[in-house]
Amino acid sequence: MLDPLYTADEMKAAEAGHDVDELMARAGRAVAEHAMRRFPDARRFVAVCGQGANGGDGRIAMEILEEKGRAARPVEDAPLGDAEVIIDALFGTGFHGEPREEAARRIEEMNAAGVPVVSVDLPSGVDASTGEVAGACVQADLTVTFHGPKVGVEVAPGRFRAGEVVVVDIGLEPQETEHRLVTPAILAQIPRRQPDQNKYTAGTVLVVGGSRGLTGAPSLASEAAFRADAGYVAVAVPNSTLEVFEHRLLEAVKLACPEEDGKISPRAIEPIAEFASKAGSLALGPGLGRGPGPKEVVRRLLEELDRPAVVDADGLHDLEPFERDAPTVLTPHEGELGRLLGVESNWVATHRIQAVERGAEMYGCVCVLKGADTLIAAPEGGLLVSSLGTPALATAGTGDVLTGIVAAFLAKGVEARIAAAAAVAAHQLASTLIPQSGAIASDVIGALPLVLDAPV
């Protein structure tokens, strides 16, 4: 369900008490074997080696490559010359911060060489414990990492520097880690419908959203909730948009709400609250619109209702910290989380772990930072990372789909952090089952039953 994801300190603890020379011999051999497997026609290999254990792994890889008939040499100060493949063994898991001038120069030379680069353990310049890149960084085609995946090759921006990642066993015992990698097996935690259930006990979701011109988002969230196995879904929408939803959503029940300027009015809070008393979860924000009215609606529903809730999109706009005991999940992208934290989105993009953990602490609930490496943080600590999807998710409306899935899983009584992580996994796995070119959010919705029916 959750695999280990190692920081630098956790790798150091895993290696403690083991013969360093033996570990380096296994690591170096693995690098050489995978480099030859990935680039079978290459005859000339050059390694850029640092002074630590990572450099030692690179030198051993060169020895193995020579034994296999390749021209292989380590270099520290010499030009890369006519290398067909470069082995990056400059920095290992102990690196953090910004490379010094000479190291930065070597990194830039590797990137400019125009040949494939194989990184040893992780690309030089990536922080193994955070994925952050503070300065010059190798752009690898292949990263051969040891014992288990490192945070730095799973979390952006480091993950985008690693290329293909291969994990090799070097004889260490598995360790407990603070952060964990989500696997498809997490979907076993989601209850399936049982013979004694009805549509209400299978999971009831109320989506609160929609405004004039923004009816698509709550429609997608509602349909996704159904396809994520909720038994009953209702939508609370502005009265003037009701006709759209009557045509768009066949299965969902509709609650027409008082409105102001085409957006749900605070006058709707009482009827929504009455309707929500029978709901298993709330989805607040898709297409809700922005302004004082929608802001008050979200705030008061969070404060006054004891139902599990997921907040996304316009529901996150100007959202202030709140107090509630019911399970709560926020699902921002980098821009939305930046606004919540009062920082620029580019800071979030380069400090994703710090940002999502700060969001969870600030709002006292589960925070999901969306991306190719979606991060799930909770106030009690311990990050979950899910990277099971494809670029097909980079299209309008897929965030609303995720909101509906989270709401469905919360409505089934699943604990908030696991519900969020399982929803992200289902969302990402669905993206692997659809056309990769020209995909739209509705395609993801259509694939959800296949994901949930797959053996886990």
PyMOL commands that set and color helices and strands:
alter all, ss='L'
color gray80, all
select helices_A, chain A and resi 8-15+20-38+53-67+101-112+151-154+158-161+184-189+216-227+239-248+266-276+292-304+313-316+334-341+345-350+352-363+391-393+398-411+416-431+441-453
alter helices_A, ss='H'
color red, helices_A
select strands_A, chain A and resi 2-5+44-49+71-75+85-89+117-120+142-146+164-168+179-182+204-208+232-238+253-257+259-260+263-264+281-284+309-311+328-330+366-369+374-377+384-386
alter strands_A, ss='S'
color yellow, strands_A
deselect
rebuild
show_as cartoon
